[in-house]
Amino acid sequence: MNRIIWMGIGVAIGVIAFRKISNAQSALGPEGLNRAVGRLADGLYDFADAVRDGMSEREAELRAALGVDAVSDGQDAPRR
């Protein structure tokens, strides 16, 4: 009985190891590398878009708080 349990544990570990190794091999090939770089690039673009959106939102808040958008004599205020 004890041998059957250990054999089952060994088979389970073998199956898990085989799956991990096959996943690692597919990730190391050219297609896996392309997928990884694509995911990284997409993440960077999404992060940059979020930063730009936050910056423009904060700039609008600051302009409204400082009254920079208010036009005094019909002309736009010069930007520094």
mmCIF file of the N, C-alpha and C atoms, coordinates in Angstrom:
data_MODEL
# 
_entry.id   MODEL 
# 
loop_
_atom_site.group_PDB 
_atom_site.id 
_atom_site.type_symbol 
_atom_site.label_atom_id 
_atom_site.label_alt_id 
_atom_site.label_comp_id 
_atom_site.label_asym_id 
_atom_site.label_entity_id 
_atom_site.label_seq_id 
_atom_site.pdbx_PDB_ins_code 
_atom_site.Cartn_x 
_atom_site.Cartn_y 
_atom_site.Cartn_z 
_atom_site.occupancy 
_atom_site.B_iso_or_equiv 
_atom_site.pdbx_formal_charge 
_atom_site.auth_seq_id 
_atom_site.auth_comp_id 
_atom_site.auth_asym_id 
_atom_site.auth_atom_id 
_atom_site.pdbx_PDB_model_num 
ATOM 1   N N  . MET A 1 1  ? 0.830  -1.195 0.000   1.00 0.00 ? 1  MET A N  1 
ATOM 2   C CA . MET A 1 1  ? 0.000  0.000  0.000   1.00 0.00 ? 1  MET A CA 1 
ATOM 3   C C  . MET A 1 1  ? 0.869  1.251  0.000   1.00 0.00 ? 1  MET A C  1 
ATOM 4   N N  . ASN A 1 2  ? 1.932  1.196  0.780   1.00 0.00 ? 2  ASN A N  1 
ATOM 5   C CA . ASN A 1 2  ? 2.819  2.337  0.892   1.00 0.00 ? 2  ASN A CA 1 
ATOM 6   C C  . ASN A 1 2  ? 3.513  2.621  -0.443  1.00 0.00 ? 2  ASN A C  1 
ATOM 7   N N  . ARG A 1 3  ? 3.866  1.552  -1.164  1.00 0.00 ? 3  ARG A N  1 
ATOM 8   C CA . ARG A 1 3  ? 4.536  1.720  -2.442  1.00 0.00 ? 3  ARG A CA 1 
ATOM 9   C C  . ARG A 1 3  ? 3.615  2.356  -3.472  1.00 0.00 ? 3  ARG A C  1 
ATOM 10  N N  . ILE A 1 4  ? 2.343  2.024  -3.435  1.00 0.00 ? 4  ILE A N  1 
ATOM 11  C CA . ILE A 1 4  ? 1.375  2.595  -4.380  1.00 0.00 ? 4  ILE A CA 1 
ATOM 12  C C  . ILE A 1 4  ? 1.242  4.098  -4.151  1.00 0.00 ? 4  ILE A C  1 
ATOM 13  N N  . ILE A 1 5  ? 1.224  4.510  -2.898  1.00 0.00 ? 5  ILE A N  1 
ATOM 14  C CA . ILE A 1 5  ? 1.122  5.948  -2.584  1.00 0.00 ? 5  ILE A CA 1 
ATOM 15  C C  . ILE A 1 5  ? 2.340  6.678  -3.109  1.00 0.00 ? 5  ILE A C  1 
ATOM 16  N N  . TRP A 1 6  ? 3.535  6.134  -2.836  1.00 0.00 ? 6  TRP A N  1 
ATOM 17  C CA . TRP A 1 6  ? 4.752  6.789  -3.296  1.00 0.00 ? 6  TRP A CA 1 
ATOM 18  C C  . TRP A 1 6  ? 4.848  6.793  -4.821  1.00 0.00 ? 6  TRP A C  1 
ATOM 19  N N  . MET A 1 7  ? 4.378  5.741  -5.453  1.00 0.00 ? 7  MET A N  1 
ATOM 20  C CA . MET A 1 7  ? 4.386  5.690  -6.910  1.00 0.00 ? 7  MET A CA 1 
ATOM 21  C C  . MET A 1 7  ? 3.440  6.749  -7.483  1.00 0.00 ? 7  MET A C  1 
ATOM 22  N N  . GLY A 1 8  ? 2.285  6.919  -6.868  1.00 0.00 ? 8  GLY A N  1 
ATOM 23  C CA . GLY A 1 8  ? 1.335  7.951  -7.300  1.00 0.00 ? 8  GLY A CA 1 
ATOM 24  C C  . GLY A 1 8  ? 1.917  9.341  -7.129  1.00 0.00 ? 8  GLY A C  1 
ATOM 25  N N  . ILE A 1 9  ? 2.602  9.573  -6.015  1.00 0.00 ? 9  ILE A N  1 
ATOM 26  C CA . ILE A 1 9  ? 3.241  10.877 -5.793  1.00 0.00 ? 9  ILE A CA 1 
ATOM 27  C C  . ILE A 1 9  ? 4.334  11.111 -6.838  1.00 0.00 ? 9  ILE A C  1 
ATOM 28  N N  . GLY A 1 10 ? 5.114  10.075 -7.151  1.00 0.00 ? 10 GLY A N  1 
ATOM 29  C CA . GLY A 1 10 ? 6.169  10.188 -8.156  1.00 0.00 ? 10 GLY A CA 1 
ATOM 30  C C  . GLY A 1 10 ? 5.611  10.491 -9.534  1.00 0.00 ? 10 GLY A C  1 
ATOM 31  N N  . VAL A 1 11 ? 4.516  9.822  -9.884  1.00 0.00 ? 11 VAL A N  1 
ATOM 32  C CA . VAL A 1 11 ? 3.878  10.079 -11.183 1.00 0.00 ? 11 VAL A CA 1 
ATOM 33  C C  . VAL A 1 11 ? 3.347  11.501 -11.245 1.00 0.00 ? 11 VAL A C  1 
ATOM 34  N N  . ALA A 1 12 ? 2.722  11.966 -10.175 1.00 0.00 ? 12 ALA A N  1 
ATOM 35  C CA . ALA A 1 12 ? 2.192  13.336 -10.150 1.00 0.00 ? 12 ALA A CA 1 
ATOM 36  C C  . ALA A 1 12 ? 3.320  14.355 -10.296 1.00 0.00 ? 12 ALA A C  1 
ATOM 37  N N  . ILE A 1 13 ? 4.425  14.139 -9.588  1.00 0.00 ? 13 ILE A N  1 
ATOM 38  C CA . ILE A 1 13 ? 5.568  15.057 -9.695  1.00 0.00 ? 13 ILE A CA 1 
ATOM 39  C C  . ILE A 1 13 ? 6.140  15.018 -11.113 1.00 0.00 ? 13 ILE A C  1 
ATOM 40  N N  . GLY A 1 14 ? 6.203  13.842 -11.721 1.00 0.00 ? 14 GLY A N  1 
ATOM 41  C CA . GLY A 1 14 ? 6.695  13.722 -13.091 1.00 0.00 ? 14 GLY A CA 1 
ATOM 42  C C  . GLY A 1 14 ? 5.829  14.473 -14.088 1.00 0.00 ? 14 GLY A C  1 
ATOM 43  N N  . VAL A 1 15 ? 4.513  14.350 -13.935 1.00 0.00 ? 15 VAL A N  1 
ATOM 44  C CA . VAL A 1 15 ? 3.594  15.048 -14.838 1.00 0.00 ? 15 VAL A CA 1 
ATOM 45  C C  . VAL A 1 15 ? 3.731  16.556 -14.675 1.00 0.00 ? 15 VAL A C  1 
ATOM 46  N N  . ILE A 1 16 ? 3.809  17.021 -13.447 1.00 0.00 ? 16 ILE A N  1 
ATOM 47  C CA . ILE A 1 16 ? 3.956  18.460 -13.198 1.00 0.00 ? 16 ILE A CA 1 
ATOM 48  C C  . ILE A 1 16 ? 5.270  18.964 -13.771 1.00 0.00 ? 16 ILE A C  1 
ATOM 49  N N  . ALA A 1 17 ? 6.354  18.220 -13.558 1.00 0.00 ? 17 ALA A N  1 
ATOM 50  C CA . ALA A 1 17 ? 7.651  18.626 -14.085 1.00 0.00 ? 17 ALA A CA 1 
ATOM 51  C C  . ALA A 1 17 ? 7.644  18.650 -15.606 1.00 0.00 ? 17 ALA A C  1 
ATOM 52  N N  . PHE A 1 18 ? 7.029  17.642 -16.232 1.00 0.00 ? 18 PHE A N  1 
ATOM 53  C CA . PHE A 1 18 ? 6.953  17.598 -17.686 1.00 0.00 ? 18 PHE A CA 1 
ATOM 54  C C  . PHE A 1 18 ? 6.204  18.809 -18.240 1.00 0.00 ? 18 PHE A C  1 
ATOM 55  N N  . ARG A 1 19 ? 5.093  19.178 -17.613 1.00 0.00 ? 19 ARG A N  1 
ATOM 56  C CA . ARG A 1 19 ? 4.322  20.340 -18.054 1.00 0.00 ? 19 ARG A CA 1 
ATOM 57  C C  . ARG A 1 19 ? 5.123  21.623 -17.914 1.00 0.00 ? 19 ARG A C  1 
ATOM 58  N N  . LYS A 1 20 ? 5.820  21.785 -16.788 1.00 0.00 ? 20 LYS A N  1 
ATOM 59  C CA . LYS A 1 20 ? 6.630  22.984 -16.572 1.00 0.00 ? 20 LYS A CA 1 
ATOM 60  C C  . LYS A 1 20 ? 7.744  23.081 -17.608 1.00 0.00 ? 20 LYS A C  1 
ATOM 61  N N  . ILE A 1 21 ? 8.396  21.952 -17.887 1.00 0.00 ? 21 ILE A N  1 
ATOM 62  C CA . ILE A 1 21 ? 9.489  21.955 -18.858 1.00 0.00 ? 21 ILE A CA 1 
ATOM 63  C C  . ILE A 1 21 ? 8.976  22.251 -20.261 1.00 0.00 ? 21 ILE A C  1 
ATOM 64  N N  . SER A 1 22 ? 7.856  21.674 -20.642 1.00 0.00 ? 22 SER A N  1 
ATOM 65  C CA . SER A 1 22 ? 7.319  21.927 -21.987 1.00 0.00 ? 22 SER A CA 1 
ATOM 66  C C  . SER A 1 22 ? 6.855  23.374 -22.125 1.00 0.00 ? 22 SER A C  1 
ATOM 67  N N  . ASN A 1 23 ? 6.298  23.953 -21.074 1.00 0.00 ? 23 ASN A N  1 
ATOM 68  C CA . ASN A 1 23 ? 5.919  25.372 -21.117 1.00 0.00 ? 23 ASN A CA 1 
ATOM 69  C C  . ASN A 1 23 ? 7.156  26.260 -21.226 1.00 0.00 ? 23 ASN A C  1 
ATOM 70  N N  . ALA A 1 24 ? 8.201  25.917 -20.505 1.00 0.00 ? 24 ALA A N  1 
ATOM 71  C CA . ALA A 1 24 ? 9.438  26.697 -20.557 1.00 0.00 ? 24 ALA A CA 1 
ATOM 72  C C  . ALA A 1 24 ? 10.074 26.601 -21.938 1.00 0.00 ? 24 ALA A C  1 
ATOM 73  N N  . GLN A 1 25 ? 10.045 25.432 -22.558 1.00 0.00 ? 25 GLN A N  1 
ATOM 74  C CA . GLN A 1 25 ? 10.612 25.273 -23.892 1.00 0.00 ? 25 GLN A CA 1 
ATOM 75  C C  . GLN A 1 25 ? 9.842  26.078 -24.926 1.00 0.00 ? 25 GLN A C  1 
ATOM 76  N N  . SER A 1 26 ? 8.538  26.120 -24.803 1.00 0.00 ? 26 SER A N  1 
ATOM 77  C CA . SER A 1 26 ? 7.749  26.896 -25.764 1.00 0.00 ? 26 SER A CA 1 
ATOM 78  C C  . SER A 1 26 ? 7.954  28.392 -25.564 1.00 0.00 ? 26 SER A C  1 
ATOM 79  N N  . ALA A 1 27 ? 8.250  28.798 -24.339 1.00 0.00 ? 27 ALA A N  1 
ATOM 80  C CA . ALA A 1 27 ? 8.499  30.211 -24.068 1.00 0.00 ? 27 ALA A CA 1 
ATOM 81  C C  . ALA A 1 27 ? 9.873  30.628 -24.555 1.00 0.00 ? 27 ALA A C  1 
ATOM 82  N N  . LEU A 1 28 ? 10.802 29.699 -24.690 1.00 0.00 ? 28 LEU A N  1 
ATOM 83  C CA . LEU A 1 28 ? 12.156 30.044 -25.107 1.00 0.00 ? 28 LEU A CA 1 
ATOM 84  C C  . LEU A 1 28 ? 12.297 30.152 -26.617 1.00 0.00 ? 28 LEU A C  1 
ATOM 85  N N  . GLY A 1 29 ? 11.374 29.645 -27.365 1.00 0.00 ? 29 GLY A N  1 
ATOM 86  C CA . GLY A 1 29 ? 11.454 29.698 -28.820 1.00 0.00 ? 29 GLY A CA 1 
ATOM 87  C C  . GLY A 1 29 ? 11.160 31.096 -29.338 1.00 0.00 ? 29 GLY A C  1 
ATOM 88  N N  . PRO A 1 30 ? 11.306 31.296 -30.637 1.00 0.00 ? 30 PRO A N  1 
ATOM 89  C CA . PRO A 1 30 ? 11.052 32.616 -31.230 1.00 0.00 ? 30 PRO A CA 1 
ATOM 90  C C  . PRO A 1 30 ? 9.620  33.107 -31.014 1.00 0.00 ? 30 PRO A C  1 
ATOM 91  N N  . GLU A 1 31 ? 8.662  32.197 -31.101 1.00 0.00 ? 31 GLU A N  1 
ATOM 92  C CA . GLU A 1 31 ? 7.269  32.606 -30.905 1.00 0.00 ? 31 GLU A CA 1 
ATOM 93  C C  . GLU A 1 31 ? 7.038  33.047 -29.470 1.00 0.00 ? 31 GLU A C  1 
ATOM 94  N N  . GLY A 1 32 ? 7.607  32.320 -28.534 1.00 0.00 ? 32 GLY A N  1 
ATOM 95  C CA . GLY A 1 32 ? 7.471  32.688 -27.119 1.00 0.00 ? 32 GLY A CA 1 
ATOM 96  C C  . GLY A 1 32 ? 8.120  34.025 -26.826 1.00 0.00 ? 32 GLY A C  1 
ATOM 97  N N  . LEU A 1 33 ? 9.275  34.249 -27.429 1.00 0.00 ? 33 LEU A N  1 
ATOM 98  C CA . LEU A 1 33 ? 9.962  35.526 -27.241 1.00 0.00 ? 33 LEU A CA 1 
ATOM 99  C C  . LEU A 1 33 ? 9.149  36.669 -27.834 1.00 0.00 ? 33 LEU A C  1 
ATOM 100 N N  . ASN A 1 34 ? 8.578  36.450 -29.010 1.00 0.00 ? 34 ASN A N  1 
ATOM 101 C CA . ASN A 1 34 ? 7.729  37.477 -29.626 1.00 0.00 ? 34 ASN A CA 1 
ATOM 102 C C  . ASN A 1 34 ? 6.517  37.791 -28.762 1.00 0.00 ? 34 ASN A C  1 
ATOM 103 N N  . ARG A 1 35 ? 5.905  36.743 -28.187 1.00 0.00 ? 35 ARG A N  1 
ATOM 104 C CA . ARG A 1 35 ? 4.750  36.968 -27.306 1.00 0.00 ? 35 ARG A CA 1 
ATOM 105 C C  . ARG A 1 35 ? 5.154  37.768 -26.080 1.00 0.00 ? 35 ARG A C  1 
ATOM 106 N N  . ALA A 1 36 ? 6.297  37.424 -25.489 1.00 0.00 ? 36 ALA A N  1 
ATOM 107 C CA . ALA A 1 36 ? 6.743  38.118 -24.281 1.00 0.00 ? 36 ALA A CA 1 
ATOM 108 C C  . ALA A 1 36 ? 7.042  39.575 -24.572 1.00 0.00 ? 36 ALA A C  1 
ATOM 109 N N  . VAL A 1 37 ? 7.723  39.846 -25.677 1.00 0.00 ? 37 VAL A N  1 
ATOM 110 C CA . VAL A 1 37 ? 8.042  41.229 -26.036 1.00 0.00 ? 37 VAL A CA 1 
ATOM 111 C C  . VAL A 1 37 ? 6.763  41.992 -26.373 1.00 0.00 ? 37 VAL A C  1 
ATOM 112 N N  . GLY A 1 38 ? 5.839  41.356 -27.038 1.00 0.00 ? 38 GLY A N  1 
ATOM 113 C CA . GLY A 1 38 ? 4.564  42.005 -27.363 1.00 0.00 ? 38 GLY A CA 1 
ATOM 114 C C  . GLY A 1 38 ? 3.780  42.368 -26.118 1.00 0.00 ? 38 GLY A C  1 
ATOM 115 N N  . ARG A 1 39 ? 3.752  41.445 -25.146 1.00 0.00 ? 39 ARG A N  1 
ATOM 116 C CA . ARG A 1 39 ? 3.046  41.741 -23.894 1.00 0.00 ? 39 ARG A CA 1 
ATOM 117 C C  . ARG A 1 39 ? 3.716  42.876 -23.141 1.00 0.00 ? 39 ARG A C  1 
ATOM 118 N N  . LEU A 1 40 ? 5.040  42.897 -23.149 1.00 0.00 ? 40 LEU A N  1 
ATOM 119 C CA . LEU A 1 40 ? 5.784  43.962 -22.480 1.00 0.00 ? 40 LEU A CA 1 
ATOM 120 C C  . LEU A 1 40 ? 5.511  45.301 -23.149 1.00 0.00 ? 40 LEU A C  1 
ATOM 121 N N  . ALA A 1 41 ? 5.536  45.329 -24.479 1.00 0.00 ? 41 ALA A N  1 
ATOM 122 C CA . ALA A 1 41 ? 5.273  46.568 -25.206 1.00 0.00 ? 41 ALA A CA 1 
ATOM 123 C C  . ALA A 1 41 ? 3.847  47.056 -24.955 1.00 0.00 ? 41 ALA A C  1 
ATOM 124 N N  . ASP A 1 42 ? 2.886  46.153 -24.969 1.00 0.00 ? 42 ASP A N  1 
ATOM 125 C CA . ASP A 1 42 ? 1.501  46.541 -24.696 1.00 0.00 ? 42 ASP A CA 1 
ATOM 126 C C  . ASP A 1 42 ? 1.366  47.120 -23.295 1.00 0.00 ? 42 ASP A C  1 
ATOM 127 N N  . GLY A 1 43 ? 2.027  46.505 -22.337 1.00 0.00 ? 43 GLY A N  1 
ATOM 128 C CA . GLY A 1 43 ? 1.991  47.014 -20.967 1.00 0.00 ? 43 GLY A CA 1 
ATOM 129 C C  . GLY A 1 43 ? 2.604  48.400 -20.860 1.00 0.00 ? 43 GLY A C  1 
ATOM 130 N N  . LEU A 1 44 ? 3.712  48.617 -21.565 1.00 0.00 ? 44 LEU A N  1 
ATOM 131 C CA . LEU A 1 44 ? 4.351  49.939 -21.535 1.00 0.00 ? 44 LEU A CA 1 
ATOM 132 C C  . LEU A 1 44 ? 3.458  50.995 -22.186 1.00 0.00 ? 44 LEU A C  1 
ATOM 133 N N  . TYR A 1 45 ? 2.830  50.653 -23.312 1.00 0.00 ? 45 TYR A N  1 
ATOM 134 C CA . TYR A 1 45 ? 1.932  51.608 -23.973 1.00 0.00 ? 45 TYR A CA 1 
ATOM 135 C C  . TYR A 1 45 ? 0.732  51.937 -23.087 1.00 0.00 ? 45 TYR A C  1 
ATOM 136 N N  . ASP A 1 46 ? 0.171  50.928 -22.446 1.00 0.00 ? 46 ASP A N  1 
ATOM 137 C CA . ASP A 1 46 ? -0.959 51.167 -21.544 1.00 0.00 ? 46 ASP A CA 1 
ATOM 138 C C  . ASP A 1 46 ? -0.553 52.046 -20.369 1.00 0.00 ? 46 ASP A C  1 
ATOM 139 N N  . PHE A 1 47 ? 0.631  51.787 -19.816 1.00 0.00 ? 47 PHE A N  1 
ATOM 140 C CA . PHE A 1 47 ? 1.132  52.609 -18.711 1.00 0.00 ? 47 PHE A CA 1 
ATOM 141 C C  . PHE A 1 47 ? 1.353  54.044 -19.161 1.00 0.00 ? 47 PHE A C  1 
ATOM 142 N N  . ALA A 1 48 ? 1.955  54.234 -20.331 1.00 0.00 ? 48 ALA A N  1 
ATOM 143 C CA . ALA A 1 48 ? 2.205  55.582 -20.846 1.00 0.00 ? 48 ALA A CA 1 
ATOM 144 C C  . ALA A 1 48 ? 0.889  56.322 -21.090 1.00 0.00 ? 48 ALA A C  1 
ATOM 145 N N  . ASP A 1 49 ? -0.115 55.635 -21.622 1.00 0.00 ? 49 ASP A N  1 
ATOM 146 C CA . ASP A 1 49 ? -1.421 56.265 -21.827 1.00 0.00 ? 49 ASP A CA 1 
ATOM 147 C C  . ASP A 1 49 ? -2.056 56.685 -20.501 1.00 0.00 ? 49 ASP A C  1 
ATOM 148 N N  . ALA A 1 50 ? -1.944 55.837 -19.500 1.00 0.00 ? 50 ALA A N  1 
ATOM 149 C CA . ALA A 1 50 ? -2.504 56.163 -18.186 1.00 0.00 ? 50 ALA A CA 1 
ATOM 150 C C  . ALA A 1 50 ? -1.787 57.366 -17.579 1.00 0.00 ? 50 ALA A C  1 
ATOM 151 N N  . VAL A 1 51 ? -0.479 57.422 -17.746 1.00 0.00 ? 51 VAL A N  1 
ATOM 152 C CA . VAL A 1 51 ? 0.283  58.565 -17.222 1.00 0.00 ? 51 VAL A CA 1 
ATOM 153 C C  . VAL A 1 51 ? -0.113 59.846 -17.952 1.00 0.00 ? 51 VAL A C  1 
ATOM 154 N N  . ARG A 1 52 ? -0.232 59.786 -19.279 1.00 0.00 ? 52 ARG A N  1 
ATOM 155 C CA . ARG A 1 52 ? -0.637 60.970 -20.044 1.00 0.00 ? 52 ARG A CA 1 
ATOM 156 C C  . ARG A 1 52 ? -2.030 61.445 -19.643 1.00 0.00 ? 52 ARG A C  1 
ATOM 157 N N  . ASP A 1 53 ? -2.952 60.514 -19.467 1.00 0.00 ? 53 ASP A N  1 
ATOM 158 C CA . ASP A 1 53 ? -4.299 60.887 -19.046 1.00 0.00 ? 53 ASP A CA 1 
ATOM 159 C C  . ASP A 1 53 ? -4.276 61.549 -17.672 1.00 0.00 ? 53 ASP A C  1 
ATOM 160 N N  . GLY A 1 54 ? -3.518 60.985 -16.754 1.00 0.00 ? 54 GLY A N  1 
ATOM 161 C CA . GLY A 1 54 ? -3.406 61.564 -15.419 1.00 0.00 ? 54 GLY A CA 1 
ATOM 162 C C  . GLY A 1 54 ? -2.761 62.934 -15.440 1.00 0.00 ? 54 GLY A C  1 
ATOM 163 N N  . MET A 1 55 ? -1.747 63.092 -16.291 1.00 0.00 ? 55 MET A N  1 
ATOM 164 C CA . MET A 1 55 ? -1.072 64.394 -16.386 1.00 0.00 ? 55 MET A CA 1 
ATOM 165 C C  . MET A 1 55 ? -2.015 65.463 -16.934 1.00 0.00 ? 55 MET A C  1 
ATOM 166 N N  . SER A 1 56 ? -2.751 65.139 -17.971 1.00 0.00 ? 56 SER A N  1 
ATOM 167 C CA . SER A 1 56 ? -3.658 66.135 -18.554 1.00 0.00 ? 56 SER A CA 1 
ATOM 168 C C  . SER A 1 56 ? -4.797 66.470 -17.593 1.00 0.00 ? 56 SER A C  1 
ATOM 169 N N  . GLU A 1 57 ? -5.274 65.464 -16.873 1.00 0.00 ? 57 GLU A N  1 
ATOM 170 C CA . GLU A 1 57 ? -6.322 65.713 -15.878 1.00 0.00 ? 57 GLU A CA 1 
ATOM 171 C C  . GLU A 1 57 ? -5.810 66.618 -14.762 1.00 0.00 ? 57 GLU A C  1 
ATOM 172 N N  . ARG A 1 58 ? -4.614 66.323 -14.281 1.00 0.00 ? 58 ARG A N  1 
ATOM 173 C CA . ARG A 1 58 ? -4.033 67.138 -13.199 1.00 0.00 ? 58 ARG A CA 1 
ATOM 174 C C  . ARG A 1 58 ? -3.722 68.546 -13.692 1.00 0.00 ? 58 ARG A C  1 
ATOM 175 N N  . GLU A 1 59 ? -3.259 68.672 -14.932 1.00 0.00 ? 59 GLU A N  1 
ATOM 176 C CA . GLU A 1 59 ? -2.979 70.001 -15.479 1.00 0.00 ? 59 GLU A CA 1 
ATOM 177 C C  . GLU A 1 59 ? -4.261 70.821 -15.569 1.00 0.00 ? 59 GLU A C  1 
ATOM 178 N N  . ALA A 1 60 ? -5.347 70.179 -15.973 1.00 0.00 ? 60 ALA A N  1 
ATOM 179 C CA . ALA A 1 60 ? -6.632 70.883 -16.042 1.00 0.00 ? 60 ALA A CA 1 
ATOM 180 C C  . ALA A 1 60 ? -7.078 71.329 -14.653 1.00 0.00 ? 60 ALA A C  1 
ATOM 181 N N  . GLU A 1 61 ? -6.874 70.468 -13.649 1.00 0.00 ? 61 GLU A N  1 
ATOM 182 C CA . GLU A 1 61 ? -7.229 70.842 -12.278 1.00 0.00 ? 61 GLU A CA 1 
ATOM 183 C C  . GLU A 1 61 ? -6.400 72.025 -11.796 1.00 0.00 ? 61 GLU A C  1 
ATOM 184 N N  . LEU A 1 62 ? -5.108 71.988 -12.071 1.00 0.00 ? 62 LEU A N  1 
ATOM 185 C CA . LEU A 1 62 ? -4.236 73.086 -11.643 1.00 0.00 ? 62 LEU A CA 1 
ATOM 186 C C  . LEU A 1 62 ? -4.570 74.385 -12.369 1.00 0.00 ? 62 LEU A C  1 
ATOM 187 N N  . ARG A 1 63 ? -4.839 74.300 -13.663 1.00 0.00 ? 63 ARG A N  1 
ATOM 188 C CA . ARG A 1 63 ? -5.201 75.508 -14.422 1.00 0.00 ? 63 ARG A CA 1 
ATOM 189 C C  . ARG A 1 63 ? -6.496 76.112 -13.885 1.00 0.00 ? 63 ARG A C  1 
ATOM 190 N N  . ALA A 1 64 ? -7.455 75.260 -13.558 1.00 0.00 ? 64 ALA A N  1 
ATOM 191 C CA . ALA A 1 64 ? -8.716 75.765 -13.024 1.00 0.00 ? 64 ALA A CA 1 
ATOM 192 C C  . ALA A 1 64 ? -8.504 76.382 -11.639 1.00 0.00 ? 64 ALA A C  1 
ATOM 193 N N  . ALA A 1 65 ? -7.662 75.752 -10.820 1.00 0.00 ? 65 ALA A N  1 
ATOM 194 C CA . ALA A 1 65 ? -7.418 76.266 -9.472  1.00 0.00 ? 65 ALA A CA 1 
ATOM 195 C C  . ALA A 1 65 ? -6.655 77.579 -9.494  1.00 0.00 ? 65 ALA A C  1 
ATOM 196 N N  . LEU A 1 66 ? -5.743 77.748 -10.461 1.00 0.00 ? 66 LEU A N  1 
ATOM 197 C CA . LEU A 1 66 ? -4.943 78.972 -10.534 1.00 0.00 ? 66 LEU A CA 1 
ATOM 198 C C  . LEU A 1 66 ? -5.589 80.047 -11.397 1.00 0.00 ? 66 LEU A C  1 
ATOM 199 N N  . GLY A 1 67 ? -6.625 79.701 -12.103 1.00 0.00 ? 67 GLY A N  1 
ATOM 200 C CA . GLY A 1 67 ? -7.314 80.662 -12.956 1.00 0.00 ? 67 GLY A CA 1 
ATOM 201 C C  . GLY A 1 67 ? -6.532 80.989 -14.209 1.00 0.00 ? 67 GLY A C  1 
ATOM 202 N N  . VAL A 1 68 ? -5.682 80.108 -14.653 1.00 0.00 ? 68 VAL A N  1 
ATOM 203 C CA . VAL A 1 68 ? -4.862 80.346 -15.843 1.00 0.00 ? 68 VAL A CA 1 
ATOM 204 C C  . VAL A 1 68 ? -5.719 80.341 -17.096 1.00 0.00 ? 68 VAL A C  1 
ATOM 205 N N  . ASP A 1 69 ? -6.781 79.594 -17.123 1.00 0.00 ? 69 ASP A N  1 
ATOM 206 C CA . ASP A 1 69 ? -7.624 79.508 -18.304 1.00 0.00 ? 69 ASP A CA 1 
ATOM 207 C C  . ASP A 1 69 ? -8.528 80.720 -18.459 1.00 0.00 ? 69 ASP A C  1 
ATOM 208 N N  . ALA A 1 70 ? -8.639 81.532 -17.431 1.00 0.00 ? 70 ALA A N  1 
ATOM 209 C CA . ALA A 1 70 ? -9.487 82.730 -17.515 1.00 0.00 ? 70 ALA A CA 1 
ATOM 210 C C  . ALA A 1 70 ? -8.818 83.759 -18.421 1.00 0.00 ? 70 ALA A C  1 
ATOM 211 N N  . VAL A 1 71 ? -9.608 84.350 -19.336 1.00 0.00 ? 71 VAL A N  1 
ATOM 212 C CA . VAL A 1 71 ? -9.085 85.349 -20.268 1.00 0.00 ? 71 VAL A CA 1 
ATOM 213 C C  . VAL A 1 71 ? -9.464 86.724 -19.727 1.00 0.00 ? 71 VAL A C  1 
ATOM 214 N N  . SER A 1 72 ? -8.438 87.578 -19.526 1.00 0.00 ? 72 SER A N  1 
ATOM 215 C CA . SER A 1 72 ? -8.700 88.884 -18.917 1.00 0.00 ? 72 SER A CA 1 
ATOM 216 C C  . SER A 1 72 ? -9.176 89.914 -19.929 1.00 0.00 ? 72 SER A C  1 
ATOM 217 N N  . ASP A 1 73 ? -8.521 90.062 -21.088 1.00 0.00 ? 73 ASP A N  1 
ATOM 218 C CA . ASP A 1 73 ? -8.922 91.101 -22.033 1.00 0.00 ? 73 ASP A CA 1 
ATOM 219 C C  . ASP A 1 73 ? -9.175 90.546 -23.426 1.00 0.00 ? 73 ASP A C  1 
ATOM 220 N N  . GLY A 1 74 ? -9.556 89.319 -23.520 1.00 0.00 ? 74 GLY A N  1 
ATOM 221 C CA . GLY A 1 74 ? -9.895 88.731 -24.800 1.00 0.00 ? 74 GLY A CA 1 
ATOM 222 C C  . GLY A 1 74 ? -8.735 88.038 -25.476 1.00 0.00 ? 74 GLY A C  1 
ATOM 223 N N  . GLN A 1 75 ? -7.565 88.088 -24.902 1.00 0.00 ? 75 GLN A N  1 
ATOM 224 C CA . GLN A 1 75 ? -6.406 87.426 -25.482 1.00 0.00 ? 75 GLN A CA 1 
ATOM 225 C C  . GLN A 1 75 ? -5.964 86.303 -24.552 1.00 0.00 ? 75 GLN A C  1 
ATOM 226 N N  . ASP A 1 76 ? -5.357 85.318 -25.155 1.00 0.00 ? 76 ASP A N  1 
ATOM 227 C CA . ASP A 1 76 ? -4.848 84.215 -24.349 1.00 0.00 ? 76 ASP A CA 1 
ATOM 228 C C  . ASP A 1 76 ? -3.614 84.674 -23.579 1.00 0.00 ? 76 ASP A C  1 
ATOM 229 N N  . ALA A 1 77 ? -3.494 84.159 -22.380 1.00 0.00 ? 77 ALA A N  1 
ATOM 230 C CA . ALA A 1 77 ? -2.326 84.474 -21.573 1.00 0.00 ? 77 ALA A CA 1 
ATOM 231 C C  . ALA A 1 77 ? -1.116 83.785 -22.172 1.00 0.00 ? 77 ALA A C  1 
ATOM 232 N N  . PRO A 1 78 ? 0.041  84.433 -22.179 1.00 0.00 ? 78 PRO A N  1 
ATOM 233 C CA . PRO A 1 78 ? 1.239  83.786 -22.736 1.00 0.00 ? 78 PRO A CA 1 
ATOM 234 C C  . PRO A 1 78 ? 1.666  82.600 -21.863 1.00 0.00 ? 78 PRO A C  1 
ATOM 235 N N  . ARG A 1 79 ? 2.119  81.582 -22.550 1.00 0.00 ? 79 ARG A N  1 
ATOM 236 C CA . ARG A 1 79 ? 2.589  80.386 -21.836 1.00 0.00 ? 79 ARG A CA 1 
ATOM 237 C C  . ARG A 1 79 ? 4.064  80.504 -21.586 1.00 0.00 ? 79 ARG A C  1 
ATOM 238 N N  . ARG A 1 80 ? 4.505  80.025 -20.449 1.00 0.00 ? 80 ARG A N  1 
ATOM 239 C CA . ARG A 1 80 ? 5.933  80.067 -20.115 1.00 0.00 ? 80 ARG A CA 1 
ATOM 240 C C  . ARG A 1 80 ? 6.569  78.756 -20.347 1.00 0.00 ? 80 ARG A C  1 
# 
